[in-house]
């Protein structure tokens, strides 16, 4: 699998790079938790993804790059999650979001022994717009629906929801939208699809398309599991600073530790060429490719019994 | 009892939730890419038998519940309590109150086996086997040869339970009932 991936990128002149797993900055994403490590003087973070480092590399190098690297997310443990996992992430200068989605399909077509659901060679993966499927089901724009309505719809899903508490912030909107998508919308979609046109509150580090007022982000869903997550990358340091501020508010509202703004990363973002980038979970890819139901079935060392 | 965190929730684990003993049926860790992680858990309330879905914050923990299940034999009722005996040769007996025997008792005749759930050594639930064979003590006379029209009528069983049976079934016959749905399954094989 790894050899086929490297071959695919070599043929397309995408350069393999290597970035540190230990860094002084942690992710500022409110819902990702970094492992913290300390040496004698410093507090360091194990990276939740190579995104910040690869963007700094891209700012200097300016051309297409990829990395296959361990990534670490504290607390993510389940049949589809492992606190340590392997991530493939790549960046394509001058690509549009749909160029990159096509390349994801191309990469999967290059892998050996595809499962039946993928088929020998696929050109078409259905694309759904988050905004459109949400409007079709709930009759409201996910950017604009009142938080009280979202919360009510969450209560009406049939489950007794105790993991969310109402907060007057974007993160609460995003968490409600996630829950409604997972519980109500996704079960009625195809087994395999791209999701695009994300709501503004889920833009993360993706550009906003002013025409549709949606985030230029895509995810690849495979039998209920998210396999890949891509952005048309945000480059404006002021916009990155304001996304950080939103996440800082979300963290404060939830009593989560605050994370310092990574100036080096924000400055590097401004120097990156216009590009699209995507991260793909290798462990999950192997799992779905082998038609396994859990990561443990395909891992040599399943957490936590190493 | 020990506390169990969401990542220790396994099918069959007994925990206390809002004062009631519950059994974990299913537990799934869910984390949308950039969203709040949670556990989607199906639980069974062991006092009421109700199964429902509840989400927990990942990492939240619940106190374990001292719950044991035993196979027991139903002996008799004294009107206030129902008496059961363990089938492990200990001859140990316990008495269950009306709340504990609730639905289950209507399917149990003397000396029949059942599952009794004890919480802190007190019986809270009596469950009959999925299928029981019981005699009919009262029903309207059967219509001979009418095996095709598919009509049904109520019939009272020796334990007092009332089930719907086909028209051709008569008093004195033994029938098999699915205790989970209360539905007639057919004449008993031995009959």
Interface residues (C-beta under 8 A of the other chain):
Chain A: X29 X31 X32 X75 X76 X77 X78 X79 X80 X81 X158 X159 X160 X161 X162 X163 X164 X171 X174 X175 X178 X181 X182 X202 X204 X219 X226 X229
Chain B: X7 X28 X29 X30 X31 X32 X33 X34 X35 X36 X37 X38 X39 X40 X52 X53 X54 X55 X56 X57 X58 X59 X60
